[in-house]
Amino acid sequence: MTPPTGYKTKRVGGKIHCCRDEPTATYIQNALEGFADNRFLNQKDVYNYLKRYKLIGYHGKPVSVTLGFVKNMLTNEKYTGYFPYENWDVPYQKWAMDEIISREIFQKIQDKLKGKKSVLKPRKYNMDDEDFPFRRWLRCDACGRNLTGSNSKNRSGKRYSYYHCHNKECSNYGKSIRQHDLHTDFERLLNSITPPSGLVNLANAIIQNKINSESKQWKEDMKSRQEDIKKKQAEKQKCFNLLLNSSDEPEITKMCKSKIVELDAEISRLSDAKEKKEISFTESTAKKLERTLEFVRNPTLIWKVGNYKQRRAVLNLCFSEPISYDKDKKFGTPKLSSIFKVFNSFSIENTEWWAR
């Protein structure tokens, strides 16, 4: 079984796992989700979107994007990670592969292809426009108001995108900022706050060490509690035996019953503690930390290949508040989010050391 475009295989715990092959997987995800939520009204729109990028197939070779490729992609259930495999007589099930889209989104795509749902025309003015991820987020450096964005066409019909300040009392009013120029400057800003890979690797090593330490301690604690429970249960059994053999001795009977109640309470307490004990760094937490560090390692890539929501996520994950921009002065001094502030708190003198 060959995985569809957007996947690659790797061994995880001795087993083959199909994982996302970036950035192709993100291009595919954006195309599928865009078709489902009507950002792309038809298959031709999806085709035009994918033609802008270089897609790499499972065997590492470029994929030719055609309308046939788009149709097969839109109807390929493998992107959900759930599907049957008739060649092996395997029923519908979850496979060892990453999910690129949810089953709900896949169903929305199938409904749209079958004409079950009417296709709504996009609004003339869309606040969440793919072309303007900075809307309602980037501020004018002169007056502090939010910059907005719009498109214009020249006489030949070619479209240009601009950001501008709408405050008539601002010195920047009427001065347009080319979208391409602003986005290029922002990519430079992202590159400047991206920590050295050596520092990210060190953070990852520290976290993994903490996870391993917590896991080892948790296993030892669980083993110790289990041994204590077994000892208490053995004592309880002895008390039962003594109770059965001393039914005609009131003092011994009373003592045994009291001891059994005490042991029951102790066993219950140990069992509850065993169930409630949790590792600070669970396996799912480790995966979240791994994804976070992967983002910190290269936020510029996610900004370049991401859709509107992913780009907005980059803004909110990198900065603690909106930043200001001036056409000549460029970006002001941004207030970084907590995680980037931690990485950037290390002095420039240490950068060469982290890179070793």
N, C-alpha and C positions, 0 to 999 in steps of 0.2 A: 504494500500500500504506500503510494507516494504522497507525502504531505502537499497541500496546495501552496501556491505562492504566498509568501509571508511567514513561512515556517522554516526552521532548521532543527536538526536533531542533536541531542547530546545525552550522555549517560548520567543518570542520577541514581545513586545507590545501586549501581550494577544493571539498571534497566534503561531502556531507550525512552526518552521524553521529547515530545515535539514542543519547542519553545518559540517565542516570537523572534523573527529575524528583522531587526531594525536597520534602516528606517522603513523598509518595505511594508512591515506589518502595520505601522502607523498610517501609511498611505492607504492601505487596504481598509483599515478600520474607519478612517475618515470618509472614504468613498461609500462604504456600506451604511454607516450611520447617517451620512448626508442624504443618501437616497431614501432611507427610512423616514427621516423627519422633513423631507421635501425641500432641503437646501439644494438638492439636485432633483429637478422635476422629472427627468427621464434618463434612459440609459445613455443617450448622447451626451448629457451633461456630465455623467460619471466618466465617460470616455474622455471628454475634454479635460477633466480634472486630472485623471491618471496619466494622460499624455505629457503633462508638465514634468513628470518625475521619471527617474530611472528605476524600474522595478527589477529586483534580482530574484530569480527562481530558486527552487530547492537545490538544484545542482550547481548553483553559483553563477549561472549565466543570465544575461539580460533577458527579460520577458517582452515579447512583442504585444503591445496593448492594441487590441482590436475590439469591435463591438461583440464578436463572439466570445472573447475573453471576459468582457464585462458581464455578458449574460450568464456564463458559467460561474463567475464569481458571485453574482447575486443569488444564484440558486444552490450554492455549495454549502451544505449544512455542516461541513467539517469545521467551519470557522467558529462554530459554537462549542466545539469540543464534544458534542453529543451526536451520534449517528449510528445507524446499523451498517454492517458490512456483509452484503449478501454473498460475496465470493467465499467467505469463510463460514457462512451461515450464522453470523454473529448478530444477535438482536440489537435493537436500539439501546445504547449505553453510553456512559461517560468514559472517554479515552484519556490516556496520559498525554495530554496536550493542553497548552495554554488557550484560554478563551480570547478570541479577537473581538467577537460581538456576543451579546447575550442571546438566549433563545427567543426572548420577547422581541428583540430587534429583528432577528431573522424572520419571525412570523409576520411582523409588520411589512417587511420587504416582500414576502410571498403574497400577502394580501394586496399590496399595491400592484404587483405584477399581474395578479388575477383580476384587478379592477374592482376589488371589493370595497375599497375606500376611495372617496373622491380626493383628487389632488388639489390642494389649496394653492392659489397664487400667492407668492410672497408679497408682503407689504411694500409699498413704494419706499417707505422710509424705515429701515431696519436698524434699531439701536445696537443689535448684536451682529453687525456686519463683519464678515470675515476679513474685509480689507482694512478695517479700523479697530484693531484690538485695544488701542489706547483710549477710545472714547470713554468719557466719564471716569477716567483714571489718571491721565497725564495732565499736569497743570501748566498754565502759562507762567513763565518765570517773572514776567513784569507785574501781573495783577493777581495771580494766584487762582484765577478761574480755571475750570476744566476746559481743555481743548476739545474741539469737535472735529469731525472729518466729513468730507464730501467729495464727489467726483465731478469732473468737468470734461467736455470734449472740445477738441479743436475743429477747424473747418473740415479736415479730412475724416473726422469721425473717431479719431483715436482718443481713448479715454485716459485721463490722468487723475490720480488721487492726491488729495491735499488735506493737511490738518491746518486749523486756524483758530484764533481766539475771537469769540463773538462779543466780547465786552467793548462797546463803542468808546468808552472812556480810556481804554488801554492803549499804550503806545504801540502795541503789536497788532492792533485792530487793522484788518485789511491786508496784513502780511501773511501770505500763504507759505506753508512748509511742505515740501514735497514728501509724500509718504515714503518713497524709496530712501531719501536722505535720512529721515528720522529713524526708520527701521535699521538702516546701516549703522547709525550712531548708537542705537540701542544694543545691537549685537556686539559692538566694541565695548559697551558698558558691561554687558554680561560676561564677556571674556575677561574683563579686568577684575571682576569680583569672583571669578571661578578659582577655587583653591588649587594648588599644585596637586597633581595626581598622587605624588608620594605622601602628602599629608592625608588625603582621603584614604589611601591604602592603610596608613597607620591607624586612622580612626576605625576603619573596618576591622583591623586586626585586634584592636582593644575591645571592640564590641563582641567579636567572636570569642575572645578569651573570656570575657565576662559571661557570655551565654554558656560556654562550656563549663565554667566554674560553678555557675548557678545550677546547671543541669546535674553536675556531679554531686553537689551538695544535696540537691533535692532527692536524688536516688538513694544517697546514704541515709537521709532522714526517713524516707519511706521504708527502707530496709530495717532501720532501727525500730520504727513504730510497729512494723509487722512482727518483728521478733518479740516486742513487748506484749502485743496482743496475744500471740501464741502462748507466752508464759502465763498471762492472766487467765487464758482459757484453760490451760493445764491445771492451774491452781483451783479454778472454779470446778473442774471435773473431780479433783481430789475432795473438795468440800462436799460435792454431791454424793460421792462414794461413802464418805464418812457419815453424812446425814442418813443415808440408807441403812448403814450398819449400826446407827446409834439412835434409833427411833424411840427407845425406851429410856434414854438419858436426856432429860429436858435441858440441862445446862449446855451439853454439847450440841444438841439440836438448835437451840437459840443462837449459839455462837456461829454455827455453820450457816444458818439462814442470814445472819447479819453480815457474815463474810461474803456470801454469794451476792447479796445486794450491793455491797461495796465494790466487788469485782465487776459486776454488771455495769455499774456507773463508770468505772475506770476503763472498761473495754469500749463502752459507748463513746467516752471522751476521746480515746485514742483513734477510734474509727472515724469520728467526725473531723478530727484534726487531719487525718490522712486524706479525707475527701476534699477538705477545704484548702489544704496546702497547695499553693500554686507557684510555679516558677515565675520570677519577675520577668525573665526574657523567654517567652514561649516561642515555639517554632513559627507561629504566625507573626509574632512581633519581630522575630529575626528577619523574616521575609520583608516586612514593612521597612525595617531599618536598611535592608539591602537595597530596596527600591529608592529610598530616600537618598542614600549615598550615591546611587547610580545617577539620580537627578542632579545632585550637587556636583558630580564629576563633569557633567556637560549640559548645563541648562540651555546653552546656545543651540544645540542640536534639536532639542525639543521645541524651542521657539521657531526654528526654521521649518521643521516638518509638521508641526502641530496645527490643529484646527483652531477655531476661535476660542473654544472653552479651554483647550490645552494651553494656549498662549496667555489667556487670563490667569490660569493657574500658575504659570511661570511668574507673572507679575506679583501675585499674592504670596508665592512661596519664597521669592527672592527679596522682596521689600516689605517693610512693616507698614508703610503708608505710601500714597501716591507721590511721584517725583515730579519735579519741574523741568521744563525744557525751554531753551531759547535758540532761535535759529543760528545765532552767531556764537553764543557762549556754550551751546550744547547743554548737556545735563548738569544740574546742580549736584551737590553732594547728597547722595541718596541715604535714607535710613534703611539699613539692611535688616532682614528677618533674623530671628534668633540663631538659626543654624548657620547662616552665612556670616553673621557677626562673630560667632565662635571661631570659625575657620579663618576669618580675616583679622582676628585679634592678634594672630602671630605676626611678628615683625618681619619686614622684608629681608632683614639680614638672615633669617632662618630659612628663607625660601630655597636657597641652594642646597641646604642640608636635607629638606624634605624631599627634594627631587632625586636624591641619591638612591 
